[in-house]
Amino acid sequence: MGRALLRYPGARALYAAAGRVLGYDLLELSLRGPREELERTVRCQPALYVVSLAALEALRHQRPEVIENCVAAAGFSVGEFAALVFAGALEFEEGLLAVRARAEAMQEASAAVPSGMLSVLGRPQSQYKAACLDAREHCQALGVEQPVCEVANYLFPDCRVISGHLQALHFLQKNSSRYHFRRTRMLPVSGGFHTRLMEPALQPLAHALKKMDIKKPLISVYSNVDGTKYMHARHIQQLLVKQVVSPVKWEQTMHAIYERRKGTEFPQTFEVGPGKQLGAILKSCNLKAWKAYSHVEVMEEEEGEEGDLDV
């Protein structure tokens, strides 16, 4: 991950700075693994943050006018930190310190409870709320105290990610037809992210953000929590913390960004980061907007793991 970006001095400089901040060679880990180590939350989140900003450096070199004329940005989960750095609300090293604190705390919270995330491709008649309620009742019958099972990501129409205790997710997989789910798949993540299972991570992240000089973004940046624009520095601080235990409302964000009067031309959209999942989501949310979409390659051989965007 990131190999295709190494021809750009700006990208190399970010990896060098990241190594100094983190105390280990993130570039070496991203390029050569081992994969199991890179997929750990504590390593994966910083890696996704840095590779996204390194891809922006590539785009800056290839198409400087795109960077200069950009009017809005958004990032999925940890990608929101990269979007805020791009928009001038955070410095690179500040953002990385916040991401490290977030990742370490979420890794610890994940280790405390067997939990995960389940990708669900549904139908218009799919019953997500009823499914989660039944799954929680199933967990209670098994003796699980205060079971968690809820929608953690709103991706596009008829597609959700459900997060919670593993027993609940296994129940949903076994009974998927009862709730009109077309397909389910466990994601390769270590915990039930974007639920109250991550509450232990709130204080460490809040503490890290309080030390930082957060500024109002120079361009519009949309929050995962409610799909609206960040208005001021305090707003950013509050919602970045809340995001850890709140569902990612990406589908709602896509509608907010691309709402246009009929006949209005859609802007160019560039995805920076590993994989092309966000482009696929945009295609499902707004086909006309997707026609002006491009992706900045970060890997010489694209792997396209769907789980990348859920970390």
Secondary structure, DSSP 8 states (H G I E B T S, - for coil): --GGGTTSHHHHHHHHHHHHHHSS-HHHHHHH--HHHHTSHHHHHHHHHHHHHHHHHHHHHH-HHHHHH--EE--STTHHHHHHHHTTSS-HHHHHHHHHHHHHHHHHHHHHS-EEEEEEE--TT--HHHHHHHHHHHHHHTT-SS--EEEEEEEETTEEEEEEEHHHHHHHHHTGGGGT-SEEEE-S-SS-TTSGGGGGGHHHHHHHHHTS-----SSEEB-TTTS-B--SHHHHHHHHHHHTTS-EEHHHHHHHHH---TT-----EEEESSSSHHHHHHHHH-HHHHTTEEEE---SS----GGGGG-
